[in-house]
Amino acid sequence: AGASAHDVDLKRLPVGDDYVTDSGAKVGWAWACRVDPTAGGAYKQGPWFNGDGTYDLTAKAIVPGDVSWNPKFSIEKRGNERVFTTNDLPDHGTGVYPIDRDAEAYKYDRNPNSIKEQGISFTLPTDPKVAGQPKCLPGAGGILLSGSVLFSPLDEPGRDAVAWETQDKCQGHPQRTGVYHYHSVSTCVDIETQSDGHSALVGYAIDGFGIFGRKDVGGEELSSSDLDECHGHTHEVEWDGRKVAMYHYHATWDFPYTLGCLRGEFDRSMGRLLGGG
């Protein structure tokens, strides 16, 4: 599924449908704890599918609108815990949901859900540890610094959500209880660059490890084949104001986009808490 950092073509990204497993982690794959092939989602392929197992990210239909919200999001460090509180409303504009029947996006994905304020609070370790074995990925895998939830790269039936589903200009949309979420790192999240060219932190996975942007040290853009089976690697990064050699995840343009599995220990209830089932 993977591509090297130098040949990721946004007009010909591999569709991840054939790179989903329920039996262990593999580089470039998503290891899902569960999928439901009978669940809803986009009901037909859009014309951005190229017909050869790839899709054109730049040609996707976008859910129109620029709705402003009143986000409430805080992260507080207390000893060896990081405390998150969010209403899940993003710090950027969103599309209009439910999707308008006259919108181009509605032809392919009739998302009937509305964005609703949530009451989410949870704690993660400030010094997460790599588990003995990787863990499968629940429906929700983390939170971005926009204050909104990051889901796995899959839709409910277990398909590549970024390829199939229509999202707004910030790559977000709501699920049935109104949780606004992403399946990749939003282009509306400010991805800064550290002094060494490495992308800065853009969010946290539910095991406590950081999710960083799409660039490695030296500013080189990463792809899934540059990373391990959970979509991360270990080296020195800026962490709570210090340089620390530690495991971390990265965003990429190609599937699985942010997380392929989880490297650290986590509470299985976290996926449900964040609205991912």
C-alpha positions in Angstrom: 0.0 0.0 0.0 2.9 2.3 0.8 4.8 4.6 -1.4 8.2 6.2 -0.8 8.3 9.8 0.4 9.3 11.0 -3.0 6.5 9.5 -5.1 3.2 10.2 -3.3 0.9 11.6 -6.0 -2.2 13.2 -4.6 -4.0 12.5 -7.9 -3.2 8.8 -7.7 -3.4 7.8 -4.0 -3.9 4.0 -3.4 -7.4 3.3 -2.2 -6.9 1.6 1.2 -9.9 -0.8 1.0 -7.6 -3.8 0.3 -5.2 -2.9 3.1 -7.5 -3.5 6.1 -6.9 -6.4 8.4 -8.4 -7.8 11.6 -5.5 -10.2 12.3 -2.4 -8.2 13.1 -0.4 -5.1 12.2 1.3 -4.6 8.8 3.1 -1.6 7.3 0.7 0.5 5.2 -2.3 -1.4 6.6 -5.0 -0.5 9.1 -5.6 -3.1 11.8 -9.2 -2.6 12.9 -10.7 -3.9 16.1 -14.0 -4.3 14.4 -15.8 -3.2 11.2 -19.4 -3.7 10.2 -19.8 -4.5 6.5 -23.6 -3.9 6.7 -23.2 -0.3 8.1 -23.9 2.9 6.2 -21.5 5.3 4.6 -21.0 6.8 1.1 -23.4 4.8 -1.1 -21.4 5.0 -4.4 -18.0 5.9 -5.7 -17.4 9.5 -6.8 -15.7 10.4 -10.1 -12.5 11.0 -8.2 -11.9 7.2 -8.2 -9.6 6.5 -11.1 -10.8 2.9 -11.7 -7.4 1.3 -11.1 -7.2 1.1 -7.3 -6.3 4.8 -6.9 -8.2 8.0 -6.3 -7.6 11.7 -6.9 -7.7 13.5 -3.6 -7.6 16.9 -5.3 -10.8 16.1 -7.3 -13.0 15.0 -4.4 -16.4 16.6 -3.9 -16.4 18.9 -0.9 -19.3 19.5 1.5 -19.9 23.2 1.1 -20.2 25.8 3.8 -18.1 27.7 6.4 -20.0 27.5 9.6 -18.4 29.0 12.7 -18.6 27.3 16.1 -17.8 28.1 19.8 -15.0 25.7 20.6 -14.1 24.9 24.2 -10.9 22.9 24.3 -8.2 22.6 27.0 -5.2 20.4 27.7 -3.8 20.6 31.3 -0.7 18.7 32.5 -1.1 17.4 36.0 1.8 15.4 37.2 2.2 12.3 35.0 -1.2 12.8 33.3 -2.5 15.1 30.6 -6.2 16.1 31.1 -8.2 16.9 28.0 -11.6 18.6 28.0 -13.4 19.4 24.8 -16.9 20.1 23.4 -15.6 18.7 20.1 -16.5 21.8 18.1 -13.5 22.7 15.9 -11.6 26.0 15.9 -12.2 26.3 12.2 -15.2 26.6 10.0 -17.1 23.5 8.9 -19.4 22.5 6.1 -23.2 22.5 6.4 -24.5 19.2 7.8 -26.7 17.4 7.0 -25.4 17.6 3.5 -27.6 19.8 1.3 -29.5 17.7 -1.3 -28.4 20.2 -4.0 -24.7 19.8 -3.1 -22.4 17.8 -5.5 -21.2 15.8 -2.4 -24.8 14.6 -1.8 -24.7 12.6 -5.0 -22.2 10.2 -3.4 -22.6 10.5 0.4 -25.9 11.5 1.9 -24.6 12.1 5.4 -27.8 12.9 7.4 -26.1 13.8 10.6 -25.7 17.2 12.3 -22.7 18.6 14.2 -23.6 18.7 17.9 -21.7 20.0 20.9 -20.2 17.1 23.0 -19.0 16.9 26.6 -15.7 14.9 26.4 -13.1 14.7 29.1 -10.3 12.1 29.5 -6.7 11.7 30.7 -3.7 10.3 28.9 -0.2 9.6 30.2 2.4 12.3 29.7 5.1 9.6 29.4 3.5 6.9 27.4 5.2 3.5 27.1 5.4 1.2 24.0 3.5 -2.0 24.7 4.9 -5.4 24.1 2.7 -5.9 21.1 0.8 -3.5 18.9 -2.9 -3.2 19.5 -5.8 -3.0 17.1 -7.4 0.4 16.3 -10.8 1.2 17.6 -13.2 3.5 15.7 -11.7 6.7 17.4 -8.0 6.9 17.7 -7.2 10.3 19.1 -7.8 14.1 19.2 -6.3 16.9 17.1 -5.3 20.3 18.4 -8.3 21.8 16.7 -10.3 20.3 19.6 -12.0 17.7 17.4 -11.8 13.9 17.4 -9.6 11.8 15.1 -11.2 8.6 13.9 -9.5 5.6 12.4 -8.9 5.8 8.6 -11.9 3.6 8.0 -15.6 4.2 7.6 -18.0 1.9 9.4 -18.1 -0.8 6.7 -14.3 -0.9 6.8 -13.4 1.0 3.7 -10.9 3.8 3.2 -12.9 6.7 4.6 -10.8 9.5 3.1 -11.3 8.0 -0.4 -15.0 7.1 -0.1 -16.7 9.7 2.2 -17.3 13.3 1.4 -16.1 15.8 4.0 -15.9 19.5 4.3 -13.0 21.8 3.3 -11.2 20.8 6.6 -11.8 17.0 6.0 -14.3 16.7 8.8 -17.9 15.5 9.2 -20.3 14.3 11.9 -21.3 10.8 12.9 -24.8 9.7 14.1 -24.5 11.3 17.6 -23.1 14.5 16.1 -19.4 14.0 16.9 -17.4 16.1 14.3 -14.4 14.1 13.4 -11.6 13.5 10.9 -10.1 10.4 9.3 -6.8 12.1 8.5 -4.9 15.2 9.8 -6.9 18.2 8.7 -5.3 20.7 6.5 -7.0 23.3 8.7 -4.9 22.3 11.7 -1.9 24.6 11.8 1.1 22.3 11.2 4.1 24.2 12.3 7.7 23.1 11.6 10.3 22.6 14.3 13.8 24.0 14.0 15.1 20.8 12.5 12.5 20.7 9.7 10.3 18.1 11.5 6.6 18.8 11.6 5.3 19.9 15.0 2.7 18.1 17.1 -0.8 18.2 15.7 -2.6 15.8 18.1 -2.5 12.9 20.5 -3.4 9.2 20.0 -5.5 7.5 22.7 -2.4 5.7 24.0 -0.8 9.1 24.9 1.8 9.2 22.1 2.0 12.3 19.9 0.8 12.6 16.4 3.0 14.9 14.3 2.6 16.4 10.8 3.7 15.0 7.5 7.4 15.9 7.6 10.4 14.1 9.0 13.7 15.7 10.2 15.1 17.8 7.3 11.6 18.6 6.0 11.3 15.5 4.0 7.6 14.5 3.4 6.8 11.0 4.8 4.7 8.2 3.4 3.4 5.1 5.0 6.3 3.0 3.8 8.7 5.2 5.7 7.0 4.3 9.0 6.3 1.2 11.0 3.1 -0.9 11.1 1.4 1.5 13.4 2.4 4.5 11.3 5.1 5.9 13.5 8.8 5.7 14.4 11.2 6.6 17.2 13.6 9.5 17.3 14.1 12.8 19.2 11.1 15.2 19.0 10.0 18.2 21.0 7.8 17.0 23.8 6.5 19.2 26.6 9.1 21.8 25.9 12.0 19.3 25.8 13.8 17.2 23.2 12.9 13.6 23.9 13.8 10.4 22.0 10.5 8.7 21.9 8.0 6.9 19.7 5.5 9.1 17.8 3.0 8.8 15.0 3.0 10.8 11.8 0.4 12.0 9.3 0.9 11.1 5.7 -1.1 11.8 2.5 -1.4 8.1 1.8 -3.4 5.4 3.6 -3.6 4.8 6.6 -3.1 8.6 6.9 -2.4 8.8 10.7 -2.7 5.5 12.6 -2.4 1.9 11.4 -2.6 0.4 14.9 -1.7 1.6 18.4 1.8 1.2 19.9 1.0 2.0 23.5 -1.3 0.7 26.2 -4.8 2.3 26.2 -8.2 2.0 27.7 -10.5 0.2 25.3 -13.4 2.4 26.4 -11.6 5.4 24.9 -12.8 4.6 21.4 -16.4 4.7 22.6 -15.9 7.8 24.7 -14.7 9.7 21.7 -17.7 8.6 19.6 -16.0 5.9 17.5 -18.0 2.9 18.8 
